[in-house]
Amino acid sequence: QVQLVESGGGLVQPGGSLRLSCAASGFTIIRYAMRWYRQAPGKERELVAGINSFGGSTNYADSVKGRFTISRDNAKNTLYLQMNSLKPEDTAVYYCKGNGYWGQGTQVTVSS
């Protein structure tokens, strides 16, 4: 059974950091392009970051370049999103996606 489970969200002050995790089961993430999306209230879901299969080249939305880093641990079959210098506009539910499947999302709130 394919499953993606996100964790690591929470409340953080502006300028703070969080690391999101996406644990995959039922498939091997290195074989697939994996992506992080986010959806803020009243807005469409948007692509935040992606990592290609095998070679692992990455891409980022302009709004997060230089602040967010996508990575994966192949041994743990887990995708990560390291988020630094967080801003209030980063507040959203964050989702991982891979192999055509979505996780359930994890809430990130950036507020003082």
N, C-alpha and C positions, 0 to 999 in steps of 0.2 A: 504494500500500500504506500503510495507516494504521499509524503507529508512534509510541509515546511513550517517550522515553529520559530517565530521571532521572540526575542527577549532583549532586555537591556534598556528599554525606554524609561522615562520618568520625568520628574520636574527638575530643571536646572536653571541657574541664573545666567543672564547674558554673559558671554565670554567663557562660559564653562564648557565641559566636554562630556560626551557619552560615547559608549561603544555598543552598537547594536549587534546582535548575533542572530543568525538564521540557521537552525539545525535542520538538515535535510535527512530524510529516510526514504527508502524505496528507489532511489537512483543515486548515481555518483555525480557530484556537482562538477567535477573537473571536465566531464564530457559535455557540459552544456554552458552556454552563455547564461550568466546569472546577473540579476539586476535588482537595485533598490529603487522603489518608487515612494512617493509621499502624497498625501491628500490632506489639505487644510480645509477647515469648515467653509462650505460655500464655493469651493474651488474644485477644478478638475484634478484628477490624479496626474502627477507629473513624474517623469523619469529623473532620478537624482544621480545615479551612478551605475555603471555596468562593467563587467569583467568577462572577457571572452573565454571560450573553452581552451584547455591545454596551454596555449602560449600565454594567456592571461593579460593581454593588453587591456587597458582600462580607459574609460571615458566618463566625463562628468558634466553635469549641468553647469552653465556659467555661474549661476548663483552660489555654487558650493565649491568651485575650483579653488584649490589652495587651502581649504578648510576641512574637507571630507576626504577620507581614503577608503576605498573598497579593497578587500582582500579575502582570501579564503585559506582555510587549513584543510588540506586534502585528507590528512589522517583522521581528522575529526568530522570530515564531510560537512563543514560549517562555513558559512559566508559571514563576513563582518562588514560593518560600516563604522569607522572611527570618525567621530564628529567633534571638531575643535572650534573654538571661537564662535560658539553658538549665538544666534541672534533670535529675537522674538519672531521674526518671519520664518524661522525654521520650524516653528510649532506646527505639528501635523501628526497624522497617523502614518507610520512608515511600514511599508510592505516589501517583502522580498518575493522575487518571481524567478522560476527556472523550470525548464522542461514543460512549459505550458501551465504550470501550477502556481498558485498564489498562497502565501501564508495568511494568517489571520490578522496580522498587523500589530504594531506596538505604538503606544502613544508617547510622543515627545512634546513636552511643554517647556518653552523657554520664557521665563518670567522672573522679575524681581519681586 
